Amino acid sequence: MVMSILERTREIGVLKSLGADDRDIRMLFLVESGVIGTIGAALGIVFGWLITRAASAIAKAMMAKDGFGRIELFALPLWLVLIALGIGIIVSLAAGYYPAARAARVDPVKALRAE
């Protein structure tokens, strides 16, 4: 997020010169951080589920070969998915707060002169 703000300093200056206040700028970057965190958490959950399904299939095949019955080795309850998604969003918002606050404090004149 810090790099995003440094790359978009001029854009922040334009927004401030058009009347956006500090709260608007802060919310803009916090929402961006939250969206990135939500997408990242969702992708992590999906890829984690796919990997555990593959590991479960391999383990079940090995256990069937050794004479064990069908046992469910991995479970992914809904409450765990929701907690993982919530933690991902909270962490991304916490990580995005400082850069968002920093972006809100940018002086519009200096930001417009920046390259």
ABEGO torsion letter per residue (X at the ends): XAAAAAAAAAAAAAAAAAGBBAAAAAAAAAAAAAAAAAAAAAAAAAAAAAAAAAAAAAAAAAAAAAGBBBBBABBBBAAAAAAAAAAAAAAAAAAAAAAAAAAAABBAAAAAABX
